[in-house]
Amino acid sequence: MKHSPDPTMLPYEVEEGLTTLGDRVSAVRRTLGWTQEDLAAKAGVNKKTVLNVEHGRPSVGIGHLLNILWALDLIGELLPALAKLGKTDEAVSLLERALPKRIRGTRS
C-alpha cells in the first residue's frame, strides 16, 4: 500500500520551498485569469494535482509539476537554475573534468 509522505518529516527548507512554489503557481494562475480547471487542462493533469501543487503538498510527481510550470510559461525560469546544480563547487567541477567521456560495458 502506498503511503503519502508525512509533511512533518520534511526538512524545513523543503517545506518552505513547496509552500513558496505553490503560492507562486497560484498567483500566476490567477494573474492569467485561469481557474484551476483551466490550468489542469493546459498542463494535462487533473484539478486535484493543481490543488496539491498550490497547497505545497510533497506528493505531486515531478513530471506533473514541470507540466504545470510549462503551462504557466515558468519552465524557462527553472531550467537555467537546474543547469547550475552541482556546478558551483570547484571540487565538483574538477571531478567532472576527470570523468571519462564514455562508459562502456564489459565484454562477455
N, C-alpha and C positions, 0 to 999 in steps of 0.2 A: 504494500500500500504506500502511495506517495504521501509525504508529509510536507506541508508548506514550511518554508524557513521561518524560524521564530525571530521576529524583528528585534526582540530584546537581546539576541545573541550577536547582532551585527556590531561591528566597530562603529564608534560614534561618527567617524568621518564618512563611512559608507552610508549610514542612515541619513546624515545631513546632506550628502550628495544626492541621494534618491529624492529627498524632500525638495531640495532646490530644483532638481531636474523636473520633477512633477509640477512644481509651481510655474516654472518657465514654459513647459509644454502647455499648460492650461492657459497661461496669459497669452501666448502666441496664438493658440486656437481661438480664443475669444476675440483677440485683436482682428483676426481674419473674419470674424463673424460666423464661425463654424460651430455647429453643435458637436457633441461627442460622436454622434452617429455619422456626421459628415466626415470627421477625421478618421473614424474607423473604416468607412467605405473607401476613402482615398488611400489609406495605409494597408488595406487588405487584412484588417484584423477585426475582432468584434468589439462592441461598445465596452464590454467588461474589461478588456485589455487596456483600452484608453483610460477608463476609470482607474484601473490599478496603477498605471503609469502616473497619472495626475495625483494620486494619493501617495506616491513614493513607495509602493509595495515592491519588495525584492523578488517576488515570484514571477515577474514578467521576463520572458525569454529575450535574449539579446537581439535576436533577429526581428522580433516584433517591435522592440524599442527602436531599432535602427529604421524600420519601415515607417514608424510614426515620425521620427526625426526627418526622414526623407520627405514625407508628405507635407511637413511644415516648412520645408526648404531650410532645415537647420543642419543637415548632414554635412554640408560644406564647411561649417564651423568646427565640426568634430574631427573630421579626417586629418587636418594638419596637427591637431593635438595628439591623435593616435600615432601619427608618424614619428613624433618626438619621444614616445615612450621608450625608456631604456637608453636613450641616446644622450642624456645629459651628463652621465657619469663618465669620466675619462677612462676608467678601468673597463667599462663595458665596450667603449669604442676600441680600445686596444685588443680586447678579446675578439671582437667582431672581425678585426683585420687579420687575426691569426687563424680564423676558421677556414677550413677548406672550402673551395668554391663548389665542390660536388661531393656527394656522399654516394659511394657505390656499394651495392650489396655484395655479399660474399658469393664466390662461385661454388657451385655444387660439385 
